[in-house]
Structures are given as C-alpha cells and as structure tokens.
Amino acid sequence: MDVELRHLRALAAIAEAGTVTAAAARLHMTQPALSRTLAQLEARVGVGLVDRSSRHLELTEAGRTLLGHGRAILAHLDAALADTRAVDRPLRLGYTCAVLGQQTVPLLRTWRQAHPHAPLEVVRQDNSTAGLATGDTDVAVLRTVPADPRIRTEALYTEDRVAALPDDHPLAGHDRVRLADLTSDPALPLALWPDTGTASVDLWPPEQRPHRTIEVRNVDEWLNLIATGSAFGVGAAGTAESHGHPGVRFVPVADAPATTVYLACPAHATHPRTEEFLAAVREVVSA
C-alpha cells in the first residue's frame, strides 16, 4: 500500500474545507486533480473515506480514523523539518540590559569550544521577554519574570544592586552608598525603564522616595541621561559589569535588596539545542 504525503494532505484539506472545490483551492490544485488524488487514496487503503451522498462532504468512520493518524504524521514531519532548519541557524540568546555579567565571556567561550558547529548569536531586545514572546530569540537572560504563560523561567543567582551616578556627583567617589543618600538631592530624578529595569520607587520607604522619576526605553538612554547629570539610576551589578560608560560611576548600594537573574525560554523550544544550552548556562553559573 503506497500512501504518500500528498494523499494525507488531500484528505485533511477536504475534511477542513468541506468540499472538493474549496479544498482544491486551498491546495492550489484543480478540482479534477484533487478528486483523482482522493480516489487513489481510497483505492490504496481499500475502503471509502468520504461520504459523497450530500453536497457537504463528510468523512466516513474509516476516513476519520485515517485523518487522525494522518494529521499526526504531518505534524511530526513539520516539526522535524522545523528542527532541521533550526540546526542551520544560530541559537539566539536574548537579553535586555546584561547577560551574565562577568560570566558572559566564559559562557560564550565554553559554548564555542564544546559546540563549534552550533553558532550562538547574542541579541539585545528591549522588551520584557528579551525577544522570546515575539520569536526573535530562543533563550534569554532576564532580571524580571515576564507575565507570559508561554515562557518558563528558572532562577540562576542573585546580584547586588549598584547606584549609577554622574561621574562628577558628590557620591560618585564613595566606596558604597545607602538608598537614602541617593534621594538627598531633590533636584536629581531617578531614571527608570519600566518594561525591563529592576528598580522602582518601591525600593525606598515612602518618606525617602525620589521626588521625581524619568522613564527611558533602554539601557543606552539610561546611561546617557545619567552621564549628562540629568538623573541617577539603580541597577543590577551585571549591568555595571556589562556597560562601562565614561560619564557614569557605579557604586554599590549597601541597603538595597539583591535582584535575581533568571534563565528563560519558551515552553515549547524554538531551537533543537535549547536544552543543551540551558545546561551549559547552569554549569558556568555553578562553577
């Protein structure tokens, strides 16, 4: 019995479209050609698959049985082809403000050495999922948990907080500062990027909160605003390790709670090497 994929696709199209005419249009073939394909399929399986007693075609019980198996076969084939194509493209690692701080370079080098034929592309995406929700990345390092059920996250480690100050600010030369020190100047607002940043006015008790805030869209705007003396910021240590800026000084904040670094990926992997890469990240972090 020589049943081909085109036969299964024809049966599926007829079941979904309800008529041979509509199914033929969906498959970009003529109605007579589709009718011949269906007849070939019925001849090869030896039973009738479509009830032709009414204008709206219905599958017979045998047709419904074959359709269920046929859809599974086609779905497995589509998944196999998607995985095959994905092997030929880089695995895309997304981030917003930083990857793994000082552990970023060890991760990239370890992956390249262990997987020389599996390229890795590091992509900055200025949104809450670092490109996972839009399919622009396959894995991401985040510092907030996205409210998207399609994305699974796991905590990797915690980072200390740092203050980002203009390099001529009176506190810029200190070894460490406290949250209350940062809001002692009422003229200097707090720079925030709401979608991806880890800081908010909630870090301070109500009586010590910044007098004003300014919202930015990404880490570049954040750094430039601070460098010009227009604001101060609070970020994770990984941001300081990844984004040196000539006009900005990063100073540890003694009394700010640590922030968590998360490893995230879609619930349904978009690259066949996703699990291998997740394991590589865990190994580098735990070393």
N, C-alpha and C positions, 0 to 999 in steps of 0.2 A: 504494500500500500504506500504509494509515493505522494504523501500530502506535503505541500510546500507552504512556505510562509505567506505567499500571496493568497492562497486559499483561505487561510485563517483570517487574514486581514479583510478579505471579501466578506466572510461570514460576520465578522464583527461590525463592519460598516453597514451591512444590511440590517442587522439587529438594532443598531443605534439609529439609523435613518428611517427605517420603517417601510421603505420602498426601494426597488432596484434602481429607479431613476435617481432618487436622491443619493443613494449610496454610490452610484457611478460618478455623480458629480463630485462627491466628497473624495473619491479616489482618483479623480482626474482621468477617467476612462469612459468609454462609451457603454450604453446600456447593454447592447448585444454582447460585448466582450465580458462584462460582469456576469451576465446570465450564463455564458459558457463556462466561466470560472466556477460558478456555483454548481453547475451541472457536473463538471469534472470532480469537484469535491465530493458530491453525493455519490457519484459512481465509484470513487476510490474508497469511501468508507462503507459503501453498500447499504445505506439507509437514507431515507428522506430527512432533510434537515430543516426545510422551510415549508410551512403550510401555505399553499397558494390559493386557498379557497375564498379568500377575501382580498379586497384592494390593498388593505394594510397588512403586509406580510407579518406573520408570527412564526417563531421558531417552534419546531416540534420538540418533544422531550429530548430526543437524541441530539437535536440541534443545540438546545440549551446546555446539555452536558458537554458537548464538544466546544461550545463557546466559552464556557468557564475554564476549561483546560487551555484553550487557545489563547485567551487573554493572559493567562499566567505565563504561557510560553513567550508571548510577545513582550510582556512586561520584563521578564528575565532577560530577553535579548536586548531591549532598550537599555536596561541597567548595565549589562555587560559592555555595550557599545559606549555608554557614557563613561564607565570606568576606564575603558581602553583609551578613549580620547583624553581623559584627565591625566593619565600617566604621562602623556607627552607635553603637558603644560606644567609650569611651576606650581608648587603648593604655595598659596598666598597667605602670608602671616600678617594680620591686621593689627594696628594699634592706633591710639589717639594721641596721647602725649608722650608716651615712652613704652619701650618693650619690657625688657627685664633689667634695666639699669646696667650695672657693671657685669651682669651675667649674660648680656645680649651677645657680645662678641664670642665668648666661649660657646654659647649655643649655636651660633651660625657656623663657627669653625668645626665643631663636633659633628653637626649635621652634614656639612660638606664632605668631611673626611669619611664618615660612615656611609653616606649615600651620594657618591659622586655623580650618579646618573639620575638623581632626583632633585632638580634645582628648587631653591627656596626663594621666594620673592617677598620682601618686606614692604608693606604698603600702609601708608598713613591714611586713615579715613576719619574725618572729623564728624562723627556721629556716635550715638550711644552704644552701638554694637560693633564699631570699627569695621563696618562693611559686611558683617555676617548676614544681617537681615536682608540686604539687597543682593546677596550672592557675589559681591565683589571680593570677598576673602573666604578662606576655608577654615582658618583657625584665628583666634585673636587673643591678645593680652589686654585685659581691661582692669580698671580700678573702681568700677561701679558695676553692679549686677543689672543687666538690662531687663526690663519688664516685658519680655517676649518669650512665650512658652515654646517657641521653636528652637530656642537656644539653651544649651546646657552649660553650666559653669561649675568650676571647682576652685576652691581657694588654694593658692600656691604658698604665699607667705605674706608677712606684713612689712610695711615700710614706715619709717619715721616721717614726720612732717617737717617741711622747711619753709621758712619765710623767703619770699622773693622781693628784694628791695632795690631801689635805685642805688648805684654804687657810691653816690655822694650822700646817702641818707645817714643820719647820726647813728643808727643801729647797725649799719652795714659792716662795721668793723668788729662787732661783738662776736664772741665765740658761740653764744646762744642767746635767744630772746624768749620772752613769755608772750602769750596771746594779748594780755593787757598792754604790753609795751607797743604792740603794733597799732593799736587804736588810740594811742595817746595824742596823735596829731589829727584833729578833726578835719583838717583840710585835705587829707590824703585818703581817697576812697579805696575800697577793696575791689580788685579785678576778679571777676568770676566768668567761667564759661559753663553755663548750666547743664548742657547736654552730656558733657564728658568729664568735667572737672570734679575733684573730690572735696573741694572746700565749699562752705556756705557760712552764712552769718550765725548758724546754729552752733558753730564751734565755740562761740563766746556766750557767757551768761548775758541776759537781757541788758543789764546796766553797762556792759563793756563792749557791746557790739559796734561795728564800724558805723560811722554816721551816714556814709553813702556807699553805694556799690556801682560798678560799671560792668556791663556784660560784654564779653568778647566771643568770637566764634571758634577760635582755635589757639593753640599754644603760641604760634608766631605773633598773633595780635596781643596776646597776654604779655609776652616778653617785651615787645616793642613799647607797649603802654607803660610798663614798669621802668624800662630803661630811660624813658624820657622824663621820669619823675612825676607821671600823671596818676600813678596808683601804686599799691603794693599787692602782693599775692601770697597765698598759702597753697603749697602743693606737696606732692609726694617726693620722697628722696630720689626715686627713679627719674623724675622729671629733671631734677638738678643734674643728675649724672649724665643725662642724655642731651641736655640743651644748655651748653655753656653760652653765655652772651656777654659781650664786653661791657655793657652798661648795667648788668644785673649782678647782685651778690646774693647767694643763697646762704641762709643762716638757720641752723636747727632751731626748732621751736620746742622748748623744754616741757611745756604742759599741754601740748596738743595730742589727742589720741592718734594712735597709728592708723594707717589706712591699709586695706587688704588688696593684694594683687590677685586677679582671677585669670584662669585659663578657660577660654570659651570656644565652643564650636557648635555648628548646627546639630540638632537632634538626629538628623539624617545626614551623614557625612557627604560632603561635596567633592572630596578627593580621596582616592584609594589609599593614600599614605597617611591619612589623618591620624589613625591610632598610633602608628609608628612615631609620628612627630610629637604627639601628646606624651608618649613615653620618653622621648628624648628630652623634652622640656622638664618633665618631672625629675629625670636623672640629673640634669645640670643643676637644677634648683636645690636638690637634696645633697649635692656633692659638698 
